[in-house]
Amino acid sequence: MNIFSFNTSDPAVKNLLLWKAGAEEEKWALKAVESLVKKLRKKSGGCGTVEDLEFALGHPVSASKCVTIPRSQDGRLQVSHKKNLPHVIYCKLWRWPNVQSHHELKPIPSCRFPYDSRSEQICINPYHYVRVEQQSAPIIYRNPNGMNSANDYYHNSPIGGYNSPSSGSESDFMMRHQDQIQPHYFGMTPEDLQHSPYSNYTPSPIRQGPSPSAMSDDNDEQDRKSSLGSIVFHRPHTEIDDADVWCTICYYELNSRIGEPFKVTTPSVTVDGFTDPSNGSDRISLGPLSNVNRNQMTENTRRHIGKGVRFNCNDHQVTVDNMSQSTFFIQSRNVNYKHRYQLTTVCRVPSNSSMVIFDFDLFKSLLEGAKNEDYENVKELHNMCFIRMSFVKAEPQKNIVRYAIALYSSFTCIKFEENTKNKPVVNFVKRGGCFSFLGPLVKGNSQIVSLDDYCMESYLTPIHEIAHLLGVFHEHSRPDRDSHVKVYFSNTAKKDKHNFEKFSEETSLTYFKYDYSSFMHYDNRAFSGNGERTIDAVLPEYQRTMGNMVYPSASVFRSINQFYGCEKRCSKSNTICLNNGYPNPNDCASCNCPEGFGGRHCEKRAESVGVDCGRDFEATTDWQTINETLIRDLGPSPYPFYCYFHIKAPSNSTIVIRLKEIKMVCSTACSLNNLMLNLGSNRMIESIRFCCQSDATKFKELESKTNLAVLGLYSRNKNAHFVADFKIR
């Protein structure tokens, strides 16, 4: 590399570029170093100078000082079109060109300002970090010997389910146990995890359809090649020689079982990817297992296991703890049945999270109900006992985008067709942030939507960016926004002020009244340059409603339908939609309903998703109480669980609601979970969201404008609980 090709006259920048380790784009490397030198020279706090950094790079084996820069609002640093954590950027530049994530880096003990310390300064000295060694093998699970228990055979079974044709033969292992019902668990590769949350399916009478609350793998060919590992557990019956064995674990790489099955007798067992030969009865290390056919792709995937997982068995359930630094995916028909998911749904378990993977009490009750069933139905209980798990190279983020697109296809006349052959109109890429160029889409033009990894924490982020693609501006950029919110430009970073500009009536899709709950609205601290609020709601009860990340607001979809002329399809329809619904342009005989309403004409309470809660109440002159907890024990998800409550009073009366208790994750925009209240006359735009006990104290008593009050309970992570009293005014 010729450093003099860089267009810079600063000798410090040139000296630092001498130590560039990889083949990073020269323009990007130059900007990264120039930005750093500027920060180091002008900073007033922290420690370390440009000279200290030059010493560290020139003397890698010597002790060196911390070299710090101020922590940004979100902890990340943007250089040109790339955005990442500062210490990752400079470790990538000067030490490890292939480092991708902070999970791969660990600070040395003498570092005073490591990234994980959450101090106001971040050390970016690349020699104050070491590369994490993950000697491991991902636990990726494939049906052994072609066993195809991923198929759904449930037909007239006591546990209901879905029908799909069998595509594989059962193994001898299954046949030996088919006359006895014992829990089995085993993993598979992503190619076996074929069902998306929104894929076609045939629900049984007792199912309400699949929840998007857990993700299926996207069947990406690269992931398929790099997946490996399998765990098979079984709870033995009396024919097993060792009566103390409750679990047998088998490890698979692609189609081949590696090593012998591990029999487990202890209540807790850890499966990791290390090479420690001193395995005890409560530990299984997969590192020493060899495979002459292992390729580089498989070897790379093995590194995801790390500290692995721990299985815990008691009299009531089996749980798994993810102790690795990678997310893993698990498919448990038992848990899916319990939570009313599609039986083939795949749940993700992030690092340092836990999940119940088998409920013995549920299984026992199902087994009791199957006593008089035929062979096929009883065999399905046997299939329920198999659990598949998989570490994959990348999370199946394509499915989140596909789900977002599916919502547009359901609620509007806009259709997206996925293809890889012709020139695409829309490219979903990773370009250093969450953004989209503003539409509307024009035939023949190609546009991009950038969705980096962190953009996938909520499925509403891709929905938000697709709305921009279709021509929708931010709600807080409406020409009438000053009547509804106050924007504090003094608290906004200079480079981000354009995000709060107002647009004219001619350029805005402003068909309805201001919607604080729109997923196109920023939260009250968005793009803050000093940590203070950038937006305040004129109506204080809507303060936490802004920045909605749990449910797609109906007003945006309807604006798109009007702008693109979709509603003209139903101009001759006689369909009557209640509660501010409107005819669905894809089926004029049914309606698109506001949040909390369902049925073909929005005439009833919407169904719950992922949980068994929600009900209808009749208000009287006496106080009544709602005391509800939404159970969310599957870990964080881009998709929420939710349920609704309708409180109805006689005509010409209103309802008083007193909030007593709100227990859930309290946050600026209630983005992880919240209590929704729609007490207005326009059901499409008047949703209020609370998530803190202080909300219940501040807005203790609320009154509906009509004789119907709608409440909703949402959670994308952890349990959500509230207590409220109500009566007729």
PEKA-V566718 format. One record per backbone hydrogen bond with DSSP energy under -1.0 kcal/mol. NH is the residue of the N-H (numbers start at 1). CO is the residue of the C=O. Records with the same first field share a line. If there is no record, write none. Layout:
BEGIN
NH=CO ; CO
END
This chain:
BEGIN
5=2
6=3
8=6
14=10
15=11
16=12
17=13
19=16
20=17
21=93
29=25
30=26
31=27
32=28
33=29
34=30
35=31
36=32
37=33
38=34
39=35
40=36
41=37
42=38
43=39
53=49
54=50
55=51
56=52
57=53
58=54
59=55
62=59
68=47
69=122
71=120
77=84
79=82
82=79
84=77
89=85
90=86
91=87
92=88
93=89
94=90
95=91
96=91
99=96
104=101
105=102
106=130
108=128
111=108
117=114
118=115
122=69
123=113
124=67
128=125
130=106
132=104
136=134
140=138 ; 228
141=188 ; 389
146=143
147=144
151=148
160=157
164=152
175=171
176=172
177=174
180=177
185=233
186=387
188=141 ; 389
192=189
193=190
194=192
199=196
207=204
224=220
225=221
226=222
229=252
233=185
235=183
240=237
245=242
246=264
247=264
249=262
253=256
256=253
258=251
262=249
264=247
269=311
270=282
271=309
272=284
273=306
279=277
283=280
284=270
286=272
287=274
289=286
294=291
299=295
300=296
301=297
302=298
304=301
305=302
308=305
309=271
310=321
311=269
312=319
313=267
314=317
318=358
319=312
320=355
321=310
322=353
323=308
328=349
329=390
330=347
331=388
336=332
337=333
338=334
339=335
340=337
341=336
345=342
347=330
349=328
352=322
353=350
355=320
357=318
358=318
360=316
363=359
364=360
365=361
366=362
367=363
368=364
369=365
371=368
373=370
378=374
379=375
380=376
382=378
383=379
384=380
385=382
386=383
388=331
390=329
397=395
401=397
402=398
403=399
404=400
405=401
406=402
407=403
408=404
409=405
410=406
411=407
412=408
427=447
429=449
435=450
437=448
439=468
445=442
447=425
449=427
450=435
451=429
455=452
456=453
457=454
459=638
461=458
463=459
464=460
465=461
466=462
467=463
468=464
469=465
470=466
471=468
472=467
475=520
477=474
478=475
481=478
483=480
484=481
485=481
486=536
488=534
491=488
492=489
493=527
496=493
497=494
499=496
500=497
501=498
503=477
508=504
510=508
518=515
521=518
526=523
528=525
529=491
534=524
535=524
536=486
538=484
542=539
543=540
546=542
558=554
559=555
560=556
561=557
562=558
563=559
564=560
566=561
567=561
569=566
570=567
571=568
573=570
578=601
581=578
582=592
584=590
587=584
590=587
591=600
592=582
597=594
598=604
602=599
604=598
606=596
609=642
617=646
619=648
624=726
626=724
628=722
630=720
637=716
641=715
642=609
643=713
645=711
646=615
647=709
648=617
649=707
653=650
656=727
657=702
658=725
659=700
660=723
661=723
663=721
674=714
675=690
676=712
677=688
678=710
688=677
690=675
696=692
697=693
698=694
699=695
702=657
704=655
705=679
709=647
710=678
711=645
712=676
713=643
714=674
715=641
716=672
720=630
721=663
722=628
723=661
724=626
725=658
726=624
727=656
728=620
729=654
END
